[in-house]
Amino acid sequence: MIMKRFMCLLCGFIYDETLGKPDEGILPGTTWEQVPLTWRCPDCGAMKDDFEMIEI
């Protein structure tokens, strides 16, 4: 399975599916689709709709 990265369009924070966000209860390997809709960017508070898939 290919893990993806998503960038917040407001502040540039990158969510990496490989790393997850364990300090927020999102385990490594959690796909973007599995991240709850209520989750917000830890840096600026943006909603999931404000993220875009990126290639690194």
PDB file of N, CA, C, O and CB in Angstrom:
ATOM      1  N   MET A   1       0.842  -1.188   0.000  1.00  0.00           N
ATOM      2  CA  MET A   1       0.000   0.000   0.000  1.00  0.00           C
ATOM      3  C   MET A   1       0.890   1.256   0.000  1.00  0.00           C
ATOM      4  O   MET A   1       1.859   1.352   0.753  1.00  0.00           O
ATOM      5  CB  MET A   1      -0.959  -0.004   1.232  1.00  0.00           C
ATOM      6  N   ILE A   2       0.538   2.183  -0.843  1.00  0.00           N
ATOM      7  CA  ILE A   2       1.281   3.436  -0.934  1.00  0.00           C
ATOM      8  C   ILE A   2       0.688   4.441   0.051  1.00  0.00           C
ATOM      9  O   ILE A   2      -0.508   4.730   0.015  1.00  0.00           O
ATOM     10  CB  ILE A   2       1.252   4.000  -2.385  1.00  0.00           C
ATOM     11  N   MET A   3       1.528   4.960   0.918  1.00  0.00           N
ATOM     12  CA  MET A   3       1.091   5.975   1.878  1.00  0.00           C
ATOM     13  C   MET A   3       1.207   7.352   1.220  1.00  0.00           C
ATOM     14  O   MET A   3       2.115   7.597   0.425  1.00  0.00           O
ATOM     15  CB  MET A   3       1.940   5.909   3.200  1.00  0.00           C
ATOM     16  N   LYS A   4       0.293   8.230   1.556  1.00  0.00           N
ATOM     17  CA  LYS A   4       0.243   9.561   0.948  1.00  0.00           C
ATOM     18  C   LYS A   4       0.506  10.636   1.979  1.00  0.00           C
ATOM     19  O   LYS A   4       0.515  10.381   3.183  1.00  0.00           O
ATOM     20  CB  LYS A   4      -1.108   9.799   0.281  1.00  0.00           C
ATOM     21  N   ARG A   5       0.719  11.849   1.482  1.00  0.00           N
ATOM     22  CA  ARG A   5       0.909  13.010   2.352  1.00  0.00           C
ATOM     23  C   ARG A   5      -0.093  14.083   1.931  1.00  0.00           C
ATOM     24  O   ARG A   5      -0.412  14.234   0.752  1.00  0.00           O
ATOM     25  CB  ARG A   5       2.387  13.550   2.277  1.00  0.00           C
ATOM     26  N   PHE A   6      -0.576  14.820   2.922  1.00  0.00           N
ATOM     27  CA  PHE A   6      -1.552  15.876   2.676  1.00  0.00           C
ATOM     28  C   PHE A   6      -1.070  17.150   3.345  1.00  0.00           C
ATOM     29  O   PHE A   6      -0.657  17.137   4.505  1.00  0.00           O
ATOM     30  CB  PHE A   6      -2.963  15.475   3.195  1.00  0.00           C
ATOM     31  N   MET A   7      -1.125  18.250   2.606  1.00  0.00           N
ATOM     32  CA  MET A   7      -0.624  19.523   3.115  1.00  0.00           C
ATOM     33  C   MET A   7      -1.772  20.485   3.386  1.00  0.00           C
ATOM     34  O   MET A   7      -2.703  20.613   2.591  1.00  0.00           O
ATOM     35  CB  MET A   7       0.366  20.145   2.126  1.00  0.00           C
ATOM     36  N   CYS A   8      -1.681  21.158   4.530  1.00  0.00           N
ATOM     37  CA  CYS A   8      -2.653  22.202   4.866  1.00  0.00           C
ATOM     38  C   CYS A   8      -2.384  23.397   3.952  1.00  0.00           C
ATOM     39  O   CYS A   8      -1.266  23.909   3.902  1.00  0.00           O
ATOM     40  CB  CYS A   8      -2.560  22.615   6.391  1.00  0.00           C
ATOM     41  N   LEU A   9      -3.406  23.830   3.240  1.00  0.00           N
ATOM     42  CA  LEU A   9      -3.251  24.949   2.316  1.00  0.00           C
ATOM     43  C   LEU A   9      -3.147  26.290   3.030  1.00  0.00           C
ATOM     44  O   LEU A   9      -2.772  27.293   2.423  1.00  0.00           O
ATOM     45  CB  LEU A   9      -4.407  24.979   1.353  1.00  0.00           C
ATOM     46  N   LEU A  10      -3.479  26.310   4.319  1.00  0.00           N
ATOM     47  CA  LEU A  10      -3.427  27.562   5.061  1.00  0.00           C
ATOM     48  C   LEU A  10      -2.066  27.808   5.712  1.00  0.00           C
ATOM     49  O   LEU A  10      -1.589  28.942   5.746  1.00  0.00           O
ATOM     50  CB  LEU A  10      -4.502  27.573   6.116  1.00  0.00           C
ATOM     51  N   CYS A  11      -1.435  26.738   6.233  1.00  0.00           N
ATOM     52  CA  CYS A  11      -0.177  26.959   6.957  1.00  0.00           C
ATOM     53  C   CYS A  11       0.989  26.091   6.490  1.00  0.00           C
ATOM     54  O   CYS A  11       2.132  26.346   6.871  1.00  0.00           O
ATOM     55  CB  CYS A  11      -0.399  26.719   8.407  1.00  0.00           C
ATOM     56  N   GLY A  12       0.725  25.073   5.674  1.00  0.00           N
ATOM     57  CA  GLY A  12       1.804  24.235   5.166  1.00  0.00           C
ATOM     58  C   GLY A  12       2.100  22.984   5.986  1.00  0.00           C
ATOM     59  O   GLY A  12       3.006  22.227   5.636  1.00  0.00           O
ATOM     60  N   PHE A  13       1.350  22.746   7.083  1.00  0.00           N
ATOM     61  CA  PHE A  13       1.543  21.525   7.867  1.00  0.00           C
ATOM     62  C   PHE A  13       1.311  20.319   6.962  1.00  0.00           C
ATOM     63  O   PHE A  13       0.411  20.336   6.123  1.00  0.00           O
ATOM     64  CB  PHE A  13       0.584  21.487   9.102  1.00  0.00           C
ATOM     65  N   ILE A  14       2.117  19.274   7.129  1.00  0.00           N
ATOM     66  CA  ILE A  14       1.972  18.064   6.310  1.00  0.00           C
ATOM     67  C   ILE A  14       1.567  16.883   7.186  1.00  0.00           C
ATOM     68  O   ILE A  14       2.244  16.545   8.157  1.00  0.00           O
ATOM     69  CB  ILE A  14       3.289  17.749   5.558  1.00  0.00           C
ATOM     70  N   TYR A  15       0.440  16.260   6.817  1.00  0.00           N
ATOM     71  CA  TYR A  15       0.014  15.016   7.455  1.00  0.00           C
ATOM     72  C   TYR A  15       0.549  13.883   6.607  1.00  0.00           C
ATOM     73  O   TYR A  15       0.240  13.790   5.419  1.00  0.00           O
ATOM     74  CB  TYR A  15      -1.555  14.934   7.608  1.00  0.00           C
ATOM     75  N   ASP A  16       1.349  13.023   7.211  1.00  0.00           N
ATOM     76  CA  ASP A  16       1.949  11.876   6.536  1.00  0.00           C
ATOM     77  C   ASP A  16       1.247  10.618   7.049  1.00  0.00           C
ATOM     78  O   ASP A  16       1.288  10.320   8.243  1.00  0.00           O
ATOM     79  CB  ASP A  16       3.506  11.807   6.784  1.00  0.00           C
ATOM     80  N   GLU A  17       0.601   9.881   6.136  1.00  0.00           N
ATOM     81  CA  GLU A  17      -0.125   8.675   6.541  1.00  0.00           C
ATOM     82  C   GLU A  17       0.801   7.658   7.204  1.00  0.00           C
ATOM     83  O   GLU A  17       0.368   6.917   8.086  1.00  0.00           O
ATOM     84  CB  GLU A  17      -0.812   8.041   5.333  1.00  0.00           C
ATOM     85  N   THR A  18       2.054   7.612   6.797  1.00  0.00           N
ATOM     86  CA  THR A  18       3.006   6.675   7.371  1.00  0.00           C
ATOM     87  C   THR A  18       3.232   6.960   8.853  1.00  0.00           C
ATOM     88  O   THR A  18       3.358   6.036   9.657  1.00  0.00           O
ATOM     89  CB  THR A  18       4.330   6.736   6.614  1.00  0.00           C
ATOM     90  N   LEU A  19       3.281   8.242   9.211  1.00  0.00           N
ATOM     91  CA  LEU A  19       3.567   8.649  10.586  1.00  0.00           C
ATOM     92  C   LEU A  19       2.329   8.798  11.445  1.00  0.00           C
ATOM     93  O   LEU A  19       2.385   8.610  12.661  1.00  0.00           O
ATOM     94  CB  LEU A  19       4.315   9.936  10.585  1.00  0.00           C
ATOM     95  N   GLY A  20       1.200   9.137  10.816  1.00  0.00           N
ATOM     96  CA  GLY A  20      -0.017   9.419  11.582  1.00  0.00           C
ATOM     97  C   GLY A  20       0.195  10.627  12.473  1.00  0.00           C
ATOM     98  O   GLY A  20       1.021  11.487  12.165  1.00  0.00           O
ATOM     99  N   LYS A  21      -0.524  10.703  13.552  1.00  0.00           N
ATOM    100  CA  LYS A  21      -0.388  11.779  14.548  1.00  0.00           C
ATOM    101  C   LYS A  21      -0.698  11.153  15.909  1.00  0.00           C
ATOM    102  O   LYS A  21      -1.720  11.458  16.524  1.00  0.00           O
ATOM    103  CB  LYS A  21      -1.360  13.016  14.233  1.00  0.00           C
ATOM    104  N   PRO A  22       0.214  10.256  16.381  1.00  0.00           N
ATOM    105  CA  PRO A  22      -0.057   9.478  17.593  1.00  0.00           C
ATOM    106  C   PRO A  22      -0.423  10.305  18.824  1.00  0.00           C
ATOM    107  O   PRO A  22      -1.226   9.867  19.647  1.00  0.00           O
ATOM    108  CB  PRO A  22       1.127   8.653  17.913  1.00  0.00           C
ATOM    109  N   ASP A  23       0.155  11.488  18.954  1.00  0.00           N
ATOM    110  CA  ASP A  23      -0.167  12.330  20.113  1.00  0.00           C
ATOM    111  C   ASP A  23      -1.611  12.811  20.091  1.00  0.00           C
ATOM    112  O   ASP A  23      -2.113  13.328  21.089  1.00  0.00           O
ATOM    113  CB  ASP A  23       0.766  13.528  20.165  1.00  0.00           C
ATOM    114  N   GLU A  24      -2.289  12.639  18.934  1.00  0.00           N
ATOM    115  CA  GLU A  24      -3.698  13.015  18.814  1.00  0.00           C
ATOM    116  C   GLU A  24      -4.585  11.781  18.619  1.00  0.00           C
ATOM    117  O   GLU A  24      -5.756  11.899  18.259  1.00  0.00           O
ATOM    118  CB  GLU A  24      -3.890  13.993  17.643  1.00  0.00           C
ATOM    119  N   GLY A  25      -4.008  10.588  18.865  1.00  0.00           N
ATOM    120  CA  GLY A  25      -4.783   9.355  18.754  1.00  0.00           C
ATOM    121  C   GLY A  25      -4.902   8.809  17.345  1.00  0.00           C
ATOM    122  O   GLY A  25      -5.705   7.907  17.107  1.00  0.00           O
ATOM    123  N   ILE A  26      -4.124   9.329  16.399  1.00  0.00           N
ATOM    124  CA  ILE A  26      -4.158   8.843  15.016  1.00  0.00           C
ATOM    125  C   ILE A  26      -2.888   8.026  14.799  1.00  0.00           C
ATOM    126  O   ILE A  26      -1.797   8.580  14.670  1.00  0.00           O
ATOM    127  CB  ILE A  26      -4.267  10.038  13.973  1.00  0.00           C
ATOM    128  N   LEU A  27      -3.041   6.708  14.762  1.00  0.00           N
ATOM    129  CA  LEU A  27      -1.908   5.803  14.702  1.00  0.00           C
ATOM    130  C   LEU A  27      -1.179   5.846  13.369  1.00  0.00           C
ATOM    131  O   LEU A  27      -1.781   6.168  12.345  1.00  0.00           O
ATOM    132  CB  LEU A  27      -2.364   4.411  14.975  1.00  0.00           C
ATOM    133  N   PRO A  28       0.132   5.521  13.370  1.00  0.00           N
ATOM    134  CA  PRO A  28       0.873   5.411  12.104  1.00  0.00           C
ATOM    135  C   PRO A  28       0.160   4.435  11.173  1.00  0.00           C
ATOM    136  O   PRO A  28      -0.340   3.400  11.614  1.00  0.00           O
ATOM    137  CB  PRO A  28       2.339   4.948  12.355  1.00  0.00           C
ATOM    138  N   GLY A  29       0.117   4.765   9.897  1.00  0.00           N
ATOM    139  CA  GLY A  29      -0.568   3.935   8.912  1.00  0.00           C
ATOM    140  C   GLY A  29      -2.021   4.304   8.708  1.00  0.00           C
ATOM    141  O   GLY A  29      -2.697   3.689   7.883  1.00  0.00           O
ATOM    142  N   THR A  30      -2.527   5.301   9.441  1.00  0.00           N
ATOM    143  CA  THR A  30      -3.917   5.739   9.285  1.00  0.00           C
ATOM    144  C   THR A  30      -4.044   6.538   7.993  1.00  0.00           C
ATOM    145  O   THR A  30      -3.396   7.571   7.824  1.00  0.00           O
ATOM    146  CB  THR A  30      -4.381   6.592  10.510  1.00  0.00           C
ATOM    147  N   THR A  31      -4.887   6.048   7.082  1.00  0.00           N
ATOM    148  CA  THR A  31      -5.075   6.747   5.812  1.00  0.00           C
ATOM    149  C   THR A  31      -5.859   8.038   6.033  1.00  0.00           C
ATOM    150  O   THR A  31      -6.544   8.193   7.044  1.00  0.00           O
ATOM    151  CB  THR A  31      -5.804   5.842   4.794  1.00  0.00           C
ATOM    152  N   TRP A  32      -5.755   8.942   5.098  1.00  0.00           N
ATOM    153  CA  TRP A  32      -6.448  10.227   5.185  1.00  0.00           C
ATOM    154  C   TRP A  32      -7.951  10.022   5.301  1.00  0.00           C
ATOM    155  O   TRP A  32      -8.629  10.753   6.024  1.00  0.00           O
ATOM    156  CB  TRP A  32      -6.125  11.097   3.965  1.00  0.00           C
ATOM    157  N   GLU A  33      -8.473   9.028   4.587  1.00  0.00           N
ATOM    158  CA  GLU A  33      -9.902   8.746   4.630  1.00  0.00           C
ATOM    159  C   GLU A  33     -10.341   8.308   6.019  1.00  0.00           C
ATOM    160  O   GLU A  33     -11.494   8.521   6.396  1.00  0.00           O
ATOM    161  CB  GLU A  33     -10.259   7.674   3.611  1.00  0.00           C
ATOM    162  N   GLN A  34      -9.439   7.699   6.791  1.00  0.00           N
ATOM    163  CA  GLN A  34      -9.757   7.222   8.135  1.00  0.00           C
ATOM    164  C   GLN A  34      -9.647   8.318   9.201  1.00  0.00           C
ATOM    165  O   GLN A  34     -10.157   8.160  10.311  1.00  0.00           O
ATOM    166  CB  GLN A  34      -8.844   6.076   8.495  1.00  0.00           C
ATOM    167  N   VAL A  35      -8.988   9.414   8.865  1.00  0.00           N
ATOM    168  CA  VAL A  35      -8.867  10.521   9.821  1.00  0.00           C
ATOM    169  C   VAL A  35     -10.260  11.134   9.994  1.00  0.00           C
ATOM    170  O   VAL A  35     -10.917  11.446   9.000  1.00  0.00           O
ATOM    171  CB  VAL A  35      -7.815  11.606   9.329  1.00  0.00           C
ATOM    172  N   PRO A  36     -10.716  11.309  11.223  1.00  0.00           N
ATOM    173  CA  PRO A  36     -12.076  11.837  11.451  1.00  0.00           C
ATOM    174  C   PRO A  36     -12.291  13.220  10.814  1.00  0.00           C
ATOM    175  O   PRO A  36     -11.370  14.033  10.746  1.00  0.00           O
ATOM    176  CB  PRO A  36     -12.351  11.922  12.955  1.00  0.00           C
ATOM    177  N   LEU A  37     -13.507  13.464  10.355  1.00  0.00           N
ATOM    178  CA  LEU A  37     -13.850  14.762   9.758  1.00  0.00           C
ATOM    179  C   LEU A  37     -13.699  15.900  10.761  1.00  0.00           C
ATOM    180  O   LEU A  37     -13.528  17.057  10.378  1.00  0.00           O
ATOM    181  CB  LEU A  37     -15.279  14.737   9.217  1.00  0.00           C
ATOM    182  N   THR A  38     -13.763  15.567  12.031  1.00  0.00           N
ATOM    183  CA  THR A  38     -13.660  16.587  13.077  1.00  0.00           C
ATOM    184  C   THR A  38     -12.208  16.964  13.384  1.00  0.00           C
ATOM    185  O   THR A  38     -11.954  17.920  14.117  1.00  0.00           O
ATOM    186  CB  THR A  38     -14.339  16.095  14.346  1.00  0.00           C
ATOM    187  N   TRP A  39     -11.255  16.209  12.821  1.00  0.00           N
ATOM    188  CA  TRP A  39      -9.838  16.496  13.063  1.00  0.00           C
ATOM    189  C   TRP A  39      -9.466  17.842  12.449  1.00  0.00           C
ATOM    190  O   TRP A  39      -9.959  18.205  11.381  1.00  0.00           O
ATOM    191  CB  TRP A  39      -8.943  15.371  12.483  1.00  0.00           C
ATOM    192  N   ARG A  40      -8.601  18.569  13.126  1.00  0.00           N
ATOM    193  CA  ARG A  40      -8.156  19.870  12.632  1.00  0.00           C
ATOM    194  C   ARG A  40      -6.638  19.921  12.584  1.00  0.00           C
ATOM    195  O   ARG A  40      -5.957  19.201  13.314  1.00  0.00           O
ATOM    196  CB  ARG A  40      -8.703  21.007  13.515  1.00  0.00           C
ATOM    197  N   CYS A  41      -6.125  20.771  11.728  1.00  0.00           N
ATOM    198  CA  CYS A  41      -4.683  20.969  11.610  1.00  0.00           C
ATOM    199  C   CYS A  41      -4.127  21.348  12.983  1.00  0.00           C
ATOM    200  O   CYS A  41      -4.631  22.273  13.619  1.00  0.00           O
ATOM    201  CB  CYS A  41      -4.349  22.068  10.547  1.00  0.00           C
ATOM    202  N   PRO A  42      -3.089  20.639  13.444  1.00  0.00           N
ATOM    203  CA  PRO A  42      -2.542  20.941  14.771  1.00  0.00           C
ATOM    204  C   PRO A  42      -1.812  22.286  14.837  1.00  0.00           C
ATOM    205  O   PRO A  42      -1.590  22.818  15.924  1.00  0.00           O
ATOM    206  CB  PRO A  42      -1.599  19.841  15.190  1.00  0.00           C
ATOM    207  N   ASP A  43      -1.442  22.831  13.688  1.00  0.00           N
ATOM    208  CA  ASP A  43      -0.716  24.108  13.679  1.00  0.00           C
ATOM    209  C   ASP A  43      -1.622  25.328  13.573  1.00  0.00           C
ATOM    210  O   ASP A  43      -1.368  26.346  14.216  1.00  0.00           O
ATOM    211  CB  ASP A  43       0.257  24.124  12.541  1.00  0.00           C
ATOM    212  N   CYS A  44      -2.701  25.230  12.746  1.00  0.00           N
ATOM    213  CA  CYS A  44      -3.524  26.425  12.539  1.00  0.00           C
ATOM    214  C   CYS A  44      -5.018  26.200  12.771  1.00  0.00           C
ATOM    215  O   CYS A  44      -5.790  27.159  12.749  1.00  0.00           O
ATOM    216  CB  CYS A  44      -3.317  26.933  11.148  1.00  0.00           C
ATOM    217  N   GLY A  45      -5.442  24.947  12.994  1.00  0.00           N
ATOM    218  CA  GLY A  45      -6.846  24.675  13.261  1.00  0.00           C
ATOM    219  C   GLY A  45      -7.712  24.510  12.024  1.00  0.00           C
ATOM    220  O   GLY A  45      -8.936  24.441  12.134  1.00  0.00           O
ATOM    221  N   ALA A  46      -7.088  24.444  10.831  1.00  0.00           N
ATOM    222  CA  ALA A  46      -7.856  24.281   9.594  1.00  0.00           C
ATOM    223  C   ALA A  46      -8.569  22.925   9.573  1.00  0.00           C
ATOM    224  O   ALA A  46      -8.125  21.974  10.216  1.00  0.00           O
ATOM    225  CB  ALA A  46      -6.932  24.418   8.364  1.00  0.00           C
ATOM    226  N   MET A  47      -9.666  22.846   8.835  1.00  0.00           N
ATOM    227  CA  MET A  47     -10.444  21.616   8.697  1.00  0.00           C
ATOM    228  C   MET A  47      -9.812  20.717   7.626  1.00  0.00           C
ATOM    229  O   MET A  47      -8.945  21.157   6.871  1.00  0.00           O
ATOM    230  CB  MET A  47     -11.923  21.940   8.337  1.00  0.00           C
ATOM    231  N   LYS A  48     -10.251  19.459   7.570  1.00  0.00           N
ATOM    232  CA  LYS A  48      -9.731  18.519   6.567  1.00  0.00           C
ATOM    233  C   LYS A  48      -9.925  19.029   5.142  1.00  0.00           C
ATOM    234  O   LYS A  48      -9.113  18.739   4.264  1.00  0.00           O
ATOM    235  CB  LYS A  48     -10.410  17.163   6.718  1.00  0.00           C
ATOM    236  N   ASP A  49     -10.991  19.785   4.911  1.00  0.00           N
ATOM    237  CA  ASP A  49     -11.259  20.322   3.567  1.00  0.00           C
ATOM    238  C   ASP A  49     -10.158  21.269   3.095  1.00  0.00           C
ATOM    239  O   ASP A  49     -10.031  21.528   1.898  1.00  0.00           O
ATOM    240  CB  ASP A  49     -12.602  21.051   3.551  1.00  0.00           C
ATOM    241  N   ASP A  50      -9.363  21.786   4.033  1.00  0.00           N
ATOM    242  CA  ASP A  50      -8.307  22.725   3.699  1.00  0.00           C
ATOM    243  C   ASP A  50      -6.979  22.035   3.410  1.00  0.00           C
ATOM    244  O   ASP A  50      -5.943  22.694   3.334  1.00  0.00           O
ATOM    245  CB  ASP A  50      -8.134  23.713   4.817  1.00  0.00           C
ATOM    246  N   PHE A  51      -7.001  20.709   3.248  1.00  0.00           N
ATOM    247  CA  PHE A  51      -5.800  19.938   2.933  1.00  0.00           C
ATOM    248  C   PHE A  51      -5.861  19.438   1.496  1.00  0.00           C
ATOM    249  O   PHE A  51      -6.938  19.215   0.941  1.00  0.00           O
ATOM    250  CB  PHE A  51      -5.638  18.755   3.909  1.00  0.00           C
ATOM    251  N   GLU A  52      -4.685  19.267   0.909  1.00  0.00           N
ATOM    252  CA  GLU A  52      -4.581  18.772  -0.465  1.00  0.00           C
ATOM    253  C   GLU A  52      -3.472  17.717  -0.518  1.00  0.00           C
ATOM    254  O   GLU A  52      -2.420  17.881   0.100  1.00  0.00           O
ATOM    255  CB  GLU A  52      -4.292  19.947  -1.474  1.00  0.00           C
ATOM    256  N   MET A  53      -3.720  16.632  -1.263  1.00  0.00           N
ATOM    257  CA  MET A  53      -2.700  15.596  -1.407  1.00  0.00           C
ATOM    258  C   MET A  53      -1.510  16.177  -2.167  1.00  0.00           C
ATOM    259  O   MET A  53      -1.677  16.916  -3.137  1.00  0.00           O
ATOM    260  CB  MET A  53      -3.271  14.342  -2.142  1.00  0.00           C
ATOM    261  N   ILE A  54      -0.306  15.829  -1.709  1.00  0.00           N
ATOM    262  CA  ILE A  54       0.904  16.315  -2.376  1.00  0.00           C
ATOM    263  C   ILE A  54       1.843  15.155  -2.655  1.00  0.00           C
ATOM    264  O   ILE A  54       1.724  14.087  -2.054  1.00  0.00           O
ATOM    265  CB  ILE A  54       1.614  17.387  -1.519  1.00  0.00           C
ATOM    266  N   GLU A  55       2.777  15.373  -3.572  1.00  0.00           N
ATOM    267  CA  GLU A  55       3.826  14.404  -3.852  1.00  0.00           C
ATOM    268  C   GLU A  55       5.141  14.996  -3.378  1.00  0.00           C
ATOM    269  O   GLU A  55       5.460  16.153  -3.652  1.00  0.00           O
ATOM    270  CB  GLU A  55       3.883  14.039  -5.372  1.00  0.00           C
ATOM    271  N   ILE A  56       5.897  14.171  -2.658  1.00  0.00           N
ATOM    272  CA  ILE A  56       7.193  14.650  -2.160  1.00  0.00           C
ATOM    273  C   ILE A  56       8.277  13.765  -2.743  1.00  0.00           C
ATOM    274  O   ILE A  56       9.458  13.972  -2.467  1.00  0.00           O
ATOM    275  CB  ILE A  56       7.248  14.645  -0.591  1.00  0.00           C
TER     276      ILE A  56
END
